[in-house]
Amino acid sequence: MPQSWWRLQMPCPPELEESLLWKLDSLGIPRLAVRHRPEHPGQRQLLAWLPAADWPEEERQRLQAALAPLAEPFALPLPPISWEQQDDEDWSLSWKQHWRPDPVGERLLILPPWLEVPADCAQRLVIRMDPGSAFGTGSHPTTRLCLVALEGMAPDLSGLRVADLGCGSGILGLAALRLGAPSVAAVDTDPLAVRATAGNAQACGLEQRLRVRQGSVETLAELLESRPADLLLCNILAPVIEALCPAFQAVLAPAGLGLLSGLLVSQEPRLRQALAAQGWNAALTARQSDWGLLTIRRA
């Protein structure tokens, strides 16, 4: 019998995007998409496809209750969820049709593997990303802050060894390679993120220049072969950055630069204090909405 599907749709505020994608994927809902137009990056819709046989009314109500706490840290209500039943839905084609070329900054273009480069983006540096995993495709403000900061460093990346701590989809490391970095060492504690990064590197033809392994900062130091990187990329939550920063000296050279995102601007003072205690000068160098980017150097 043909399979019937529920399509979940809800507004997706930037503050909640990463949390919602992670939570849905962790609940066994991997068929996800975030729909937005590049000219309106703040107006996004989250879409998910769920087999109707597995998600009766009671289970869908439980799902909504499980998502609600994600909005509480931001003092936001959970956006309203709408459900549409679709008989014999070819969800993969439906899911793909919501993805569009996504220009970032002046030089980068995030593009799903099945789309051609638009004529008006022919001069941009293409980062091929498979949006089938919930590990970030560049739409979240924290990711865009890092991408624009990387672009602003070019062509100075040409001689830099780059480390990506908590690589997710690998988008930051791949952008660094596109902008001239010779190599990237990347780690993530989630094995699915490691697989996503490796797959995206292959889609970009950059698998020979990006090494990725499962683990945290200690594993990253091993990948770097005890030679700390010139540039550290770290787009993870502020409490995790605070917990890991005592080990930053093992992965970032004394004259190196770190780009830290994933933090709310309100979390910056505490994080800057924690970094100072470890010998790092930190400055809030960019922000988008309530999210910020910290740049760190050795004191």
Summary of the structure (lengths in Angstrom):
residues: 299
radius of gyration: 19.4
end to end distance: 65.6
largest distance: 65.6
contacts: 984
relative contact order: 0.11
helix: 37%
strand: 32%
